[in-house]
């Protein structure tokens, strides 16, 4: 950055105590007009999104539909920060660490994610998430990423720089309050052959946050036994 001239110019150092924090509170919502007429916008502000992120309608084909084999060298190694923050038990951690990859499927109106860990507790053969690409409905499913009993809800968004955002929030079996919010920011590299997913998680009650990365290489067809 070139230094300003001495006349008619100055540098203004940000006052962190008075400036609005980088991540807006979870309770901040878009205006009712935006939520009503522009369903492609997040229902509340993405808590880990960069400022001034521009959202666009999801195209019929996002370019993310494929099986993504985990790159062990670039993916965050265990213990995964989100598991540590949530005090996940060793069974949950072992299950997450054994996931070989992620399978994304899509139609014109639906986007689906499937993972099949090599090690799973009884009753959890695979995990799936379902998203409405039109964002006119709020899909939900019975399983949670942390394998606890309860329910998950999801929304999907896309930005003008082709970042795909999967937003998931969960409720416990008994109760109506959300306890965990997860946002996954997915970008493609190497002409669409590599995916980099920044996984961000908020524990609502404690306010604690954690970030980890999943990097995978594209396979058009899932390897046998991976889904």
C-alpha positions, -999 to +999 in steps of 0.1 A: +000+000+000+014+034-010+016+058+019-008+087+016+004+122+009+009+145+038-017+170+026-054+162+027-050+126+037-047+104+067-046+068+078-074+056+101-066+027+124-097+007+132-110+009+169-118-028+176-139-018+207-162+005+188-163-012+153-190-038+146-174-072+151-164-092+120-190-119+126-224-106+132-245-122+159-265-153+149-298-136+158-292-109+131-317-114+103-322-102+068-351-078+064-386-094+061-388-080+025-356-098+015-366-130+033-400-129+016-390-120-020-355-133-022-354-169-009-319-173-021-306-151+007-298-167+041-326-166+066-300-152+091-266-139+083-239-165+078-219-162+110-186-171+092-192-154+059-169-127+046-184-091+046-204-081+015-207-117+002-230-117-028-256-145-030-270-158-064-297-184-073-283-219-075-278-230-111-293-263-124-258-278-122-235-264-096-204-284-107-200-300-073-219-332-080-192-360-077-176-382-052-147-365-034-120-388-021-104-373+010-069-360+006-052-370+039-023-346+034-044-315+030-074-324+052-073-313+089-058-343+108-074-358+138-085-350+164-108-328+144-113-293+160-151-295+158-151-328+176-128-314+203-149-283+208-181-304+212-164-329+235-173-358+211-167-393+224-141-416+210-168-435+189-180-403+172-144-392+166-134-426+152-164-425+129-156-391+116-119-399+111-129-430+091-149-411+064-131-418+031-149-392+011-181-372+004-207-379-023-226-350-037-256-356-060-280-330-075-310-326-097-325-293-109-342-287-075-324-309-050-289-313-036-279-343-015-248-352+005-239-388+015-210-400+036-203-436+046-177-440+074-156-471+075-164-473+112-199-467+123-219-473+155-248-497+152-277-482+134-257-456+115-248-473+081-245-439+064-253-403+068-272-381+044-283-345+041-309-331+018-312-295+005-338-276-016-319-257-042-349-233-046-348-225-008-386-224-008-388-252+018-367-261+048-357-298+046-350-318+077-336-352+085-335-374+116-297-378+120-271-353+132-235-348+122-225-354+158-245-386+159-266-375+188-303-381+189-323-352+175-330-335+142-311-315+116-323-287+092-305-274+062-302-246+036-280-243+006-266-211-009-242-200-037-222-169-041-211-149-071-176-163-068-190-199-070-187-208-033-213-234-023-225-230+013-242-258+032-258-245+064-270-270+090-286-264+124-296-291+149-321-296+177-319-321+205-345-349+208-363-329+235-365-292+230-371-266+203-339-246+206-310-250+181-279-262+198-253-264+170-249-245+137-225-256+110-215-238+078-195-255+051-179-233+025-170-253-006-147-241-034-133-259-065-096-259-075-075-274-104-103-269-130-129-286-108-108-316-099-103-307-062-127-295-036-117-275-005-144-273+022-140-249+051-162-264+079-172-239+106-192-249+137-208-229+165-219-243+198-248-219+205-250-223+243-213-217+250-205-195+220-175-216+212-164-220+175-142-243+156-129-245+120-115-274+101-108-283+064-118-312+042-100-315+009-109-341-017-102-352-053-130-357-078-142-392-088-172-391-112-183-425-098-180-435-061-155-463-055-172-496-046-184-496-010-180-459-004-217-450-005 
